[in-house]
Each structure stands twice: as structure tokens, then as C-alpha cells.
Amino acid sequence: MTTKVVEGQNVYPAPTYNEAPSGVISFEESYEGPNEPVAPNHRLLRIFVVNRGIGYVNLLSYFIACFATICIVAYLSIVQPFVLTTVLRITKDTGTITGSLALYDEILALPATLFWGVLSDRIGRRPVYSAAFICFGIALILYPYVKNVYPHMLLCRLLFSLGSAGATCMMTGTLSDVVGGQLERGRISAVVGMFAGIGGVVAGMVLINLPFDLGKAVGNDVQGLRLSMAIIGGCSLLLAVIFLFTIPDINPRTRGGALAWIKRCIRREKHPEVTRLPSDEPVNPLLMLKYGFLAGKDPRIALAYMSSFVVSFAGIVGAAGSIPFAFSKNDPAAKSNYAFLCLVGIGQIGMIVTGMTLVNGLYVDAKYRGSVAGVFSFCGAVSIMFMVRLGGHLFDVWMPGAPFVLMGAAHGIIALFSIYVRIVTPRLERQDRERMAAEQQREEAELHEAEKS
């Protein structure tokens, strides 16, 4: 059956897949013109229009994964100093050690995000999400048992970085698998941002007290810290198992995970005489990665990459909060700065949500969504390294508020670029419709030739 996606009055083709008796996957698409209204795919809670095959469990699982990802990442950042002071008894240069570990974390995250993104296009989102949370769980359980910073704590932090790269990449990559219409992407992106924000709040206001409460209960601060991280790590491992069966998985090219992908590869080698359509051909990972980077030639995707690059209306709001706060003479915690800090937060979450929405547009080939999500996360990792290094240098040589001047300038640049993207979007959408119509004609011609042979 043909599935179509609605964007206002514009109808775009959405791929549907059929498993042939021989096990070879075939591909069908339908495009019936830009102005034909079509009923939405599927509605949940009378609010969300989602792809067919996505149920309540899948949607809830995705939201929980977004919540848990940010909660766990924030939690480790919070307890990192306590591990140094409580477990290793290090009281000097803790800031330098924490900064160095964060730097190594991001260095590994650069290639890891690209790897997870491409892999998810090959084996699916479920196994990648599950593997990420396994990394979370093992790293958190081992973290308070380290004997030294190098190499023990560094190795645990790098394992955690693999999990963080995979989970944050899949937050973006899974979005298009969920939403059932172009106009739904912003709405579900906003909900994803809300769950992620709640995860950070829970980590900073609830979980932060867990080591101290358990420490008092057992009469030992070190054991309290170990118990708390074991609980969080155990929950991560449990979620890894749950996500393996519940995370949205609508693409039969990847359905069944890694084992199914391996079986399909073996079947192709054993039966090379079976005719396959181009959509069933194995894709070179390097070509998938190349597509992820070259997708930035589309200004809409480039804007998403830029929004990821500084953590975007949102750009103006962020600049309006960052720059006045940078030059404020008051104590950073003074109530007079609360309004500026609220604007900073609104700008940042707006940039994240709009970035996720843009990078999951219908102008991204469905076969490469994970690869594009990987490049999106890659830009975020680069931004952290760049901003931390330059911001820290400006902090020392200029003024304490210099990092916020840097953030404000970046928000302003993105706000200007977003105006340009808004101007050229009608032309790009017209080109998208023309391209999709041409692709549909090509697919029909290939199907006709395949039927003849």
C-alpha cells in the first residue's frame, strides 16, 4: 500500500517497502502531484501524526530515550568532581582534570557520531540506541571503582562518550522515523526538547542528591556514590534491553537489526542472480557519510548544522540574553541577571529544536537520515571543543563574560542566515517537488523494465 505525507497542501511521496517471498526487499513510491490533499498517516493521543506502524509504546519509548539520554549525560557531568574528591581523594586541579576528560570525550565523539549515524542506516535505530545505553550502563557502574585518573577514569569516560555520541545522534535520527507529516516535525521536535530538558532538570535537582542520601543510609560516602551510580547504570542497562524491542523501527531495510542485515548480505552473495531494485542495493558506508556532509549544500540543512554548531526568532533571543549578561557588572547569580539567563535558555533550546526539525526534512533521503544525523551531532561535538577552547582563552585574556559574547555573536549570525534560508525556501520546495516527480518516473520505468525481464 502506498503511503503519502502531507505538508499543508503539498503531497510528497513516502517510501513503503514490501518483503518479497524470496526475501529480497522491493521498493515502491507514489507521487500524485503537489496539491492533492491526503489523510494523515496515523494519529496518537489526538495530537501527534505519526508514521504508520508507530504505536503508543514506540512513541513513549522514543520520548523516554530522549529524557534518559540527557539525564544520564548531565548526571555524569555533575558527579564527576565528587568521584575525584571522594573516591580518588584528589582536591587540587580538579577543574583541569575535568576539563581534560571532557576534551578527550569530545575528541572521541567526533568520529563516533559519524560511525553511529552511518551504522544506524545499515542495521537500524534500535540496536544503536541499545548499544549506546549499554555503554552508559557499563561506564557508570565502573566509574566509582577507578583507581586513578589515567588510564582508568579516562577509559570509563571514553566508553561513556561512545554511548553519549550514539544516543544523542539517534535522538535526531529517529525523529523522521516517528513523524507522519512535514508539519509534525516541529511539534514532535518540541516535545523531544521538552523531555530532554526535563531530563537535565531531574539530573540536577533529583539525582544529584542520591549519592548523599545513600551515603547517609550506609554510613559511607564512597559506598553511597557507588550505589547511586550502580542504580543509574543498572537502569541504563535495563533501558538498553527495552529499547531493543520498542524504539520506532519502520524501515524494513533495517528491520531485524544487525543479524537481519548480516543475513541479507549473505543472501545477496548466495543468490546474485536475483534481480534487485536500486533501493535494495548495499550502500557503501563512505558514500553514506559523504552524503551526510554534502547534504549541507542545502541551506535548510546547513542552517541545522550551524544551529548544532552553537547549541537558533531563537538566535535573536539567545543573542539578546547572552550579550547583556556578558557585560553585566553584577554577580552572575544576582536576580537582576535572571531575565538574561532565561533568554539564553530559550535561545538555546529553540536552536536545538529547530535544528532537529530542519535536519529531518523531507529533502533528506530516507536512506541517509542516520548519516545526516551523525554529521549534525558531529557539528555539535566540534562546537563544544571550539567554544570551550576559545571561550576559555577569552575568559583569561579579556573578561569573565567573554564566552557569552561569543555565544551571542554566534546566535546573531544564525539569525541572519535563517532569514536567507526563509527567502530561498519556496524555490527549494519547488525544486524538491520537481525532483521527486522525476524520481517517481524513473522508478516506474525501472519497475516496468524489471517486470519485462
N, C-alpha and C positions, 0 to 999 in steps of 0.2 A: 504494500500500500504506500502511496506517495504522501510524504509529509511536507507541509509548507509552513513558512514562517512569515508572520505579518509584521511590518513596520509601518504603522499608521495605515495608509492606503497602498503601501508598496509591498508587493509579494516577492519574496526571494525563495529560491529553491533550497530545501534542506535535504541532506542525503539520507536515504534509507537503504538498509542492507538486507540481503536475503542469502541464507545459507543454502547452497545447492546440495543435492543428495550426495555428491562426491566429496563434499567438504570444502569445495572451493567457494570463496566468498565473491558474490557479484554485487554490482553497484547500480543503483537506479536513481535518477534525479528527474524532477519535473519542474518546468518553469512555464507559467501560464500567463505571463505578462505583468507589468508593473502596477496595474490599477485594479486588479481583481481582488475584492475582499475575501478573506478566508477565515473560518472559525479558528480560535486559538487552539493550541495543541491539547492542553490539559491544565486544569485549574485546581490548585490546592488551597484550602482554608479560605476560599473565595477571594484570595489576594494575589497569589503567585501563579503566573502562567509558566508552566514548565514543559520540558520535552516529554513526549510520550514514553512511558516506561519508568518515569521518575515518580516514586510514591512518597508517602509521608516519611517513611523510615529513611529513605535516601536523602531527602531534603534536610531532615533533622540531623542526620549523621554528618552531612556537609557543614551545617552550622556549628555543630559541636566540635568538629575538627578545626574550624577556624578559631573558635573560642579557646580550645585546648592548646593550639599552636602558640598563640600569643601569650597565653597564661604561662606555659612552660618556659618559653624563651625569656619572658620577663622575670619569672621566678629564679632562674639560674643567675641572671644579672644581679638580682637583689641579694641572694645568699652567697655569691662569690666572695665578698670580703669576709663574711663570717667563717667560711671554710679556711681562709688564710689565717685569720686570727685565732679561731677556736681549735681547729684540727692541727694545723701546721705551726701554730704559735708564732706566726710572723706578724710583727707590729710595725716594721719600717718598710717604706717604699711599697705599700700595698696598692697605691694608686698606679704606680709604674707597672707593677706586675699585672694588675687587672687590665690596664691599657694594652700591654704587650700581648696578653692572651686574647683580647678582643681583636687585635690586629691579625694575629695568626688565624683566628676564627674566620675573619673576612677573606683572608688570602685563600684559604681552602674553599670558602663559599663561592668564590668566583668561578672556578671550573665546575664545582659541584652543582650549582644551579643549572648550568648548561647541560650537564650529564643527566640530571633527574628529568629535565624538561624533554629532552630527546627520548629518553628511556620510556617516559610515560606515553609517548606517541607510538611506541613499539609494543609495550606489554600492558598498557592501561594505567589509569589513575590509582586503582585500588592497591596493587602491590607496592607502588611507590609511596603512597600515603602510609601503608602498613610498615614498610621498611624504615621510613622516617621516624615513626613513633617507636619502633624497636630501638633505633639509635638513641632516641630521647631516653627511653627507659633504662637501657644498659648504662649510659653515661651518668644519669642521675644517681643510680644505685651505687656505682663505683666511686663517684666524685668525693664523698666524705671519707673514703678509705685510702686516699692517696698518701704517699709518704714524702713526697717532695713536689716542687713546682714543675721542674724539668727532670725527667720527661713525663712523670705520672699524670700530673694535672693537665699538662699540655695535651697528652694523648686523649684523655677524657674529654677535654674541651673540643678537640678536633672531631671526635666521634659525635659529640653533640652538634657541632657545626654541620656535619653531614645530614643529621636529622632536621636541623633548622632550615637548611637550604632546600631539602626535599619537601617539607611541609609547607613552607611559605610559597614555593613555586607552585605546588598543587592547589593552594588557595585560589590562585589566579587561573591555573589551567583547567580546573574543574568547573568554573563558572559557566562557560559556554555549554558544557555537558548538561547543565541544570536548566538554564533558562529556555523558554519556549518561544520567545519573540524578541526582536531587537529592542522594543520599548521596555522590556522587562529587565534588561541588563543593569540599568541604573538602579532600579528598585532593589533587586537582589544584591547588587554590589553594596548598597547602603546597609542592608541587613547584615551582610558579611562584615562590613566595617563596624557595625554596632556590636556584633558578637565578639569581634576581635578586641574592641575597646573594653568590653565588659571583662574579657579575659585578662587584660592588663590591670584593670581595677581590682579584680579578685586576687591576682598575684600580689599587688602592692598593699592591699588593705586586709586581706584574709590570710592568705598562705604565709605571709611574712611572719605572722605570729605563731605558726605551727611549730617551728624549732624551739622557741622559748617555752611554749606551753608543754610540749613533750619533755623538754629538758627538766622543767619543774616536776613533772609527773614521775620521771625516772631518777631524778636527783643527779643528773649528769648532763652538762651542756653538749658535750660531744655526741653522746648517745641520742640525745634529743634531736640534734641536727641530722644524724644518720637515719634515725627513724622517720623523720619528716621527708627526707629525700628518697628513702626507700618507698614510702607511701606514694609520693608523686611519681616515682619511677615505675612502681607496680601498676598504678593507674594508666600510665603511658603504654605499658605492655598489654594491658587489657584492652585499651582502645585500639592498639595495633591489630589485635585479633578481630575486634568488632568491625573496624573499617575495612578489613579484607573482604567482608561479605556485604557491607551496607553502603559504602561510598558509591555515588552515582557512576554507572558504567553502561553507557548507551551505545557504544561503538563496537560492533561485532568484530572489527579488525583487531581489537584488543581484548574482547570479552574472554574470560577464562584465565587472564593473567599470563605470567611468564611461561608456564607449562604449555598452555594452549598455543602461545606464539611459537615455542620450540617445535611443537607437533606440526604446526602449519608449515614451518620451514622444512622439516623432514619430509612432509607430504609433497611439497613442491619438488624436492630433489628426487623422490621416488617416482613421481608422475609428471615429468616435464612435458609430456605430450598433451596434458590437459590444457585447453585454451583458457586463458585468464584475461580479464579486462585490466587496463592500466591501473585502476584503483586498487587492484589486488596485488600488484607487483610489490616486492620488498623494496623499501626505501633506504638508501644509504644514509646512515646517521649524520655524516658530514654534510650531506646535501640538506638534511633537515635542519641542522644547525645553521647552515648558510642561509636558508630561508628565514630563520628567526631573525638574523641580523639584517638581511636585505628587506625584510618587511618594514623596517624603519623608514624606507623611502616613501611610504605612505605617510603624509603629515599627521594623520589621526593616530597612527601607531607611534610615530616619532614623538608626538605630544605625550603619549602614555609613557614611553621610555624616559622622557625628560621629567615627567611627574614622579616616576620612580626614582629618578636621579637625585631628587632632593627631599624625599619623604614628606591644589592647583585649583564669574566670581571668586574660588578658593585661593588662587595666587595672590589676588589683591588683598583678601582678608588676612592671609598669612603675612604679607609684607606690612600691612597696617599694624599688625601686632608685634612683629619681630623688630622693626627698626626703632619705634619709640621705646620699646623695652631695652634695646641695646644701649641707648643714650640716657636711660633713666639714672638719676643720681641717688635714688632711694635704695634701701636694702632690697635684694631680689625677692624676699619673702614678704615685703610690705604689701598691705591691702591695696594700695594705690596701683600696684602692678597687676592685680588680678584680671582686670579688663584686658590688658595687653596679652597676658598669658592665655586667656580664653580665646582671643583672636588667633593666636599662634596655633592652639589646638584645633580650632575649627578649620584653619587653613590646611593643616597637615592631614587631618582625616578626610577633608574634601579632596585633597590631591590624591590620596591613596584610592579613594572610592572612584573618582573619575578616571584614574589611571587604569584600574581593573576593568572598568566599563569599556574604555576605548580599546584596550588590548584584546578584548573578547568580541569585537565587532564581527559582522558577517563578512567583512572584507578580508578576514583571516581564514585561510584554507583550513578546513576542519582537520585535515591530516597532520597539520603542523601546529595546532594550538598549544600543545605542551612545549614545543620548541620555542615558540614566541613567548610563552610564559617564563621559560627559562632565561631568555635574554632580558625580559622585564625584571626578573629577580637579580640577574647579573648586574644590570644598571644600578639597582638598589645597593648591592654589595660594593660596587665601585664608589658610589656616592658616600657611603659611610666612611670608607678609607680616606677619600678625598677631603670630606668635610671635617673629619676628626683631625687629620694632619694639618690642613691649612687653618682651620679654626683654632686649634691649639697653638699654632705658631703666632697667629694674630693676637690671641689672648695674651701671650707673653710680651710681644713687641709693641702692641698698640694699646688695647684697653680690654677690660674684662667682658664688655658687651660685644666685642668684635665678631664672635661666631654668629650672633643674632643678626648683625649687619649682613653677613654672608648669606644667611638663610633668607633674609628679607629681599636681598638683591636677586637671589635665585627664584623666589616666588614671583617677583615682578617680571622677570624675563619670561617665565612660563605663562603669566597672564597675558603678555603681549603676543606670544606665539599662539596662544589659544584663540585670540582674535583672528589671526591669519587663518588658522585651521577652520574656524567658523565660516569665513568668507569663501574658502575653496571647497567646503563640504558638499554643496549642491552639485558642483561639477564632478567631484569624485563619486558621488552616489549615482549620477547618470552613467559614468564610465563603468561602475560596478554592474549596473543592470545590463548594459551592452555586453560586457564580458561574460556575464552569466548566461545570457541568451546564446552567445556564440559557443560557449562550452556545452550548453544543452544540445545544440545542433550537432556538435562534434560527437558527443556521447551517443546520440541517436544513430548517427552514421556508423559508429563503431559497433553498436549493438546489431544494426542491420547486417553489417559485414560478418559479424560473428554468427548470426543466425544462418546466413547463407553457407558458411563453411561448416 
